[in-house]
Structure formats: structure tokens, C-alpha cells
Amino acid sequence: MAEPDSFAGLGQALARLRERAGFSTQTQASEALKIDKGQLSRWENESPRPTLENLGRVLVGYGATVSDLAVALGDVSILTTAADRGATYQELIKSLAESIRRVEQRQDETERRLERLEKI
């Protein structure tokens, strides 16, 4: 049986985060983030999805965290799938916290890269 796609709806979640950040259009966001509007549009349509580095760049530009993304996704399938395998909630929380820390560390690295690029 196939695992549920935890990132289903990523495009809609990115659009919600964009609007929450005050960018009512993709054009406004693309200009502020210095990302091609067409690319941003494709990510919001999930064709294709952004790479982890680009996802981090977008989150930084929107002033959002990985936790904000998880809320915007509104997907708890990771929890229910792991619970179905017999994991305790403490194990689930620990696992999710470790995953979030790893992704946020990559987000911090992306922020530093962006800062260096902006200085060029």
C-alpha cells in the first residue's frame, strides 16, 4: 500500500503563505523574492514542486517557518501513518521535531546564501 503524500496540496499552502505575507499576487512575490514569476506559478500549481533549497528560499521570503508550512498544509497523515505503525506520540513528536530542526537548519543555510547573493 502506498504511503500518503504528506506534501499533497503544497502549491495551495504556498499560495496561502504568500497571501499571509502580504503578497496578493504572484508577480508581487516574485519581484520581492527575485524568483521568476513563471517558476513561482509552477510551484503553486505543483508542476513541478520546488526543491528543498527553493522551498526554503520562499519560506524565508514569506517570513514563514517550516511549522507555518505544516499548518498551511493541514496534513496530519504523517502522524496517523506513524501511529498506525505503533509509534507512541512521544516518539512521533521527537521524530517530527528532529525533522523540523533539520529542515530549519537548511533554511538557515539558505538564508545565509541569500544574504551573500544580495551583497553581490
N, C-alpha and C positions, 0 to 999 in steps of 0.2 A: 504494500500500500504506500502510495506516495505521501511524503511529508507535506503539510500545508505550506504554502508560500507566505512566509512571515512578512514579506515586503510587497505583497499584493496591495495595490492602492497607493504605492509610493508617490506616483505622479500627483494624485489628488492631495496627498499630505503635503507635498512640496508647494502646491498652489495655495493651500491653507496657510502654510508658514509664510509664504511670500506676502499674502494679503495681511496677515497679522503683523508683518514687519513694516507695513505701510506702503507697499508697492501694489497699486491696484492693477497694474498691467505688467506683462512680461517685459515689455520694452523698458519701462522704468527700472525694473530689477536688473535687466541685462546691462543697461548703461551703468548702474551703480556698482554692479559686481564685475564689470568688464568681461562679461561672458556673451558670446554670440546669442542673439535673441532666438534664432532658429534652434540652437542647441538646447537652450533653456526650455523652449516649447516642446522639443522632442522628449526631454526628461520628464516634463509634466504629463506627457502622453505615454510615458514608459516605453518609448521606442527609439533608442534603447534607454536603459536605465543608466544613471550616472555612475562613474567609477567611484570607489570609496573616497579617493582624493577629491574628486569634483563634488561629491556629496558633502564632504567636509567644508569645502570652499563655499558652497551655497549656504550651509548652515551658519558658518561664520558671518557671511554677508547678511543673513537674515537675523543675526543676533540670537540664533536658536541653538539649543543643545541637542544631544542625541536623545535625551529624555523627552524634550519637546517633540522630536520626530516620532518617538514611540507613541506619545499621546495623540499626535496628529494621525498616525496610522490607525490607532484604535484597535490594534490587533493583539489579542491575548492568546493566540493559538500556540505561541511558543510555550506559555505556561501550561496550557491544557495538554499539549503533546508530551511535555516532560512529566507532568503529573501522571499521565496515563502510563508512563514507563516506570512509575513507582517512586519517583524522586520526591523528597519531602519539600515543603515550601521553603524551609531554611536553605536547602541545597539549591533550589531554584533561585532564590534571592541572591545567594552568593554567586552563582553562575552568571546571572544577569548583571550583577554589579561588576564582576570581573570583565565581562564582555563590554559593558559601557565604558569602564576605565580604559580598556584597550582602544576602543573607537575614539574616545575623547583625547587620548594621547596622540592618536593620528590626527585628530582635529587640531590640537595644539601645534603639531609639526606643520600642518598645512597653513595655519595662521602665520607661523614664523616665515614660511616660504613666501606667502603673500606679502608680508611686510618687506622682505628683501626685494621682491619684484617691484613693489611700489616705489622703492628707493632708486631704482634704476632709471 
